[in-house]
């Protein structure tokens, strides 16, 4: 009885939208259900305009009046689109292609959509360009992913990885107030002397850091930190930060760290791709290009990044990097530990840094998370549900069900068997429109 009612409703719905030009029926698709941790087999997903309007078992034969596009997905698997929570909006080469201007950053966003990325967070970008990009994205919301910025990376004078330097409370107030007035919801600072990479940089004074965190919280903004070693991570967590934009790599995390993370409900973004790149540039870049499902990079471009000269250039920047390869073991151990302890694991790549390539790096990041031993359902949660919840978007997107945005990736092979099966992707919809198809 129940089933008949659902079917009747569905057919009425079809009749009503039968003249719509913007309807797509994805037939016979296996849906990866992250909430229930199961595969819902042989479903039909009906998309009208930018949304999923129905998910059922209806067959094509029942839809004679349907004027929309019917795509047979027999044997294929559908997942919601991905999120890259650490993306600097350049392509990932030494020329920083895409960097700097609003126009170029928008091109990078378009590229991300082609790879099925529906949202990003950029944790270091000038305020002016960021707010211009936000306006453009708002104007053409169907063209670009949901885009969030922290503004510039805040550091003490001469501090590592900073692009905005503060020395006292007044300067902290000034930068946070300007971000807040432009409706930025996240702030990022760095707490890293870079000694683990052979660097020597001053780090924040504890009192100033405490003031920064509390002031941002008083404005209802979340505070994210660049930190690489365990003790410094624990220090900032004790002061109340909301997340780490890189994984801990210098040593294995302990129970105290995991409890502090839990207490703060903090997010953890391992960025395995940048660490792999730092510690073995050539190998990492080659690995990422294996995920160029959509062939958007030319062989020449790939060569320019995987040749010996590029490798040498990287090693000139970071002479100590390659010798730190052994630390990767800590990174992977920590990724698994964070997830297993019930903390919030989120994927991010650090794309835009030379050697971390836009689009392909997020597929690579999923693959490296699997290498860390994380369960495939949990990997997908880390790149879909967890970041979307953090960004406040999960009520609109991130599940393949009625009334959610039609942001999805369809692949031939089951990603739950092996996350690298994302390489069998053949169809991507963004806000109901086909953006990539094989
Ligand atoms: Zn970064």
Boltz pocket constraint, residues with backbone or C-beta under 6 A from the ligand:
constraints:
  - pocket:
      binder: B
      contacts: [[A, 86], [A, 88], [A, 123], [A, 124], [A, 350]]
      max_distance: 6.0
